[in-house]
Amino acid sequence: MGRTLIVYHSRSGHTRRVARTLAVRLAADVEEIQIVQPLDGPLGYAMCAIEAIAGLAPALRSTARDPADYDLVLVGTPVWFWSLSSPMRSWLERHPLKGRRFAFFCTMGGSGAARAFTMMKQLAGGKPVATLALTDDEIDAGARAKLDAFVSELRTGPGRRTRRRGHKLAPAVSRAAA
Ligand SMILES: Cc1cc2nc3c(=O)[nH]c(=O)nc-3n(C[C@H](O)[C@H](O)[C@H](O)COP(=O)(O)O)c2cc1C
């Protein structure tokens, strides 16, 4: 599969947990996106809301890894108001992935993944080879089947579907609409 980079943003730890699990499974390097102005507490939550709804892109701390050095880039974000998080928006605006092999994952309370992935696709400038959406409850329960299916999809390579004998493709992993 070549060299893999996982780039993610996480405010309260769910996306971090998924990123770290995937990093072990894929032997990937990991880059956590950090914002210059932290968004903690109730005021921070309000800022998250404003930034997500308005499509703002906050300033980021500099990152160490260059996605151009990798064969596959995984981009992970929490869903914020049916959008990607504003820090992940900032990163994607600075690192268009067009022409590269990349995949998306997101975490959420319950809804908004499809819209967030559509936005990420526009920012990335292309189509992800796979996507994974997990709820907080699924993460707490280990999300093993969905993680297995996602990893399998990534290993299979672009343009092919993974089917276990007698089983349909797990619904958590979907090729984004063209
Ligand atoms: C500002 C904000 C907006 C959110 N909006 C949504 C939403 O639209 N849909 C949803 O299902 N969950 C929403 N959530 C819940 C998070 O997506 C969810 O808890 C996620 O796992 C958090 O990831 P993290 O722990 O990595 O920060 C929101 C959380 C925050 C802080």
Ligand as a Chemical Component Dictionary entry (heavy atoms), coordinates in Angstrom:
data_LIG
# 
_chem_comp.id                   LIG 
_chem_comp.type                 NON-POLYMER 
_chem_comp.pdbx_formal_charge   0 
_chem_comp.three_letter_code    LIG 
# 
loop_
_chem_comp_atom.comp_id 
_chem_comp_atom.atom_id 
_chem_comp_atom.alt_atom_id 
_chem_comp_atom.type_symbol 
_chem_comp_atom.charge 
_chem_comp_atom.model_Cartn_x 
_chem_comp_atom.model_Cartn_y 
_chem_comp_atom.model_Cartn_z 
_chem_comp_atom.pdbx_ordinal 
LIG C1  C1  C 0 -19.233 22.472 17.467 1  
LIG C2  C2  C 0 -19.735 21.055 17.351 2  
LIG C3  C3  C 0 -20.695 20.742 16.407 3  
LIG C4  C4  C 0 -21.159 19.434 16.267 4  
LIG N1  N1  N 0 -22.062 19.150 15.276 5  
LIG C5  C5  C 0 -22.473 17.865 15.091 6  
LIG C6  C6  C 0 -23.362 17.536 14.014 7  
LIG O1  O1  O 0 -23.767 18.353 13.195 8  
LIG N2  N2  N 0 -23.750 16.239 13.891 9  
LIG C7  C7  C 0 -23.338 15.264 14.770 10 
LIG O2  O2  O 0 -23.730 14.113 14.612 11 
LIG N3  N3  N 0 -22.473 15.552 15.791 12 
LIG C8  C8  C 0 -22.025 16.822 15.958 13 
LIG N4  N4  N 0 -21.127 17.115 16.957 14 
LIG C9  C9  C 0 -20.600 16.024 17.766 15 
LIG C10 C10 C 0 -19.202 15.598 17.260 16 
LIG O3  O3  O 0 -19.173 15.461 15.850 17 
LIG C11 C11 C 0 -18.776 14.255 17.841 18 
LIG O4  O4  O 0 -18.905 14.245 19.233 19 
LIG C12 C12 C 0 -17.357 13.929 17.415 20 
LIG O5  O5  O 0 -17.066 12.580 17.680 21 
LIG C13 C13 C 0 -16.345 14.783 18.148 22 
LIG O6  O6  O 0 -15.066 14.444 17.704 23 
LIG P1  P1  P 0 -13.763 14.769 18.572 24 
LIG O7  O7  O 0 -14.000 14.125 19.922 25 
LIG O8  O8  O 0 -12.653 14.134 17.836 26 
LIG O9  O9  O 0 -13.647 16.249 18.673 27 
LIG C14 C14 C 0 -20.657 18.410 17.109 28 
LIG C15 C15 C 0 -19.700 18.751 18.092 29 
LIG C16 C16 C 0 -19.230 20.040 18.192 30 
LIG C17 C17 C 0 -18.175 20.361 19.218 31 
# 
loop_
_chem_comp_bond.comp_id 
_chem_comp_bond.atom_id_1 
_chem_comp_bond.atom_id_2 
_chem_comp_bond.value_order 
_chem_comp_bond.pdbx_ordinal 
LIG C1  C2  SING 1  
LIG C2  C3  SING 2  
LIG C2  C16 DOUB 3  
LIG C3  C4  DOUB 4  
LIG C4  N1  SING 5  
LIG C4  C14 SING 6  
LIG N1  C5  DOUB 7  
LIG C5  C6  SING 8  
LIG C5  C8  SING 9  
LIG C6  O1  DOUB 10 
LIG C6  N2  SING 11 
LIG N2  C7  SING 12 
LIG C7  O2  DOUB 13 
LIG C7  N3  SING 14 
LIG N3  C8  DOUB 15 
LIG C8  N4  SING 16 
LIG N4  C9  SING 17 
LIG N4  C14 SING 18 
LIG C9  C10 SING 19 
LIG C10 O3  SING 20 
LIG C10 C11 SING 21 
LIG C11 O4  SING 22 
LIG C11 C12 SING 23 
LIG C12 O5  SING 24 
LIG C12 C13 SING 25 
LIG C13 O6  SING 26 
LIG O6  P1  SING 27 
LIG P1  O7  DOUB 28 
LIG P1  O8  SING 29 
LIG P1  O9  SING 30 
LIG C14 C15 DOUB 31 
LIG C15 C16 SING 32 
LIG C16 C17 SING 33 
# 
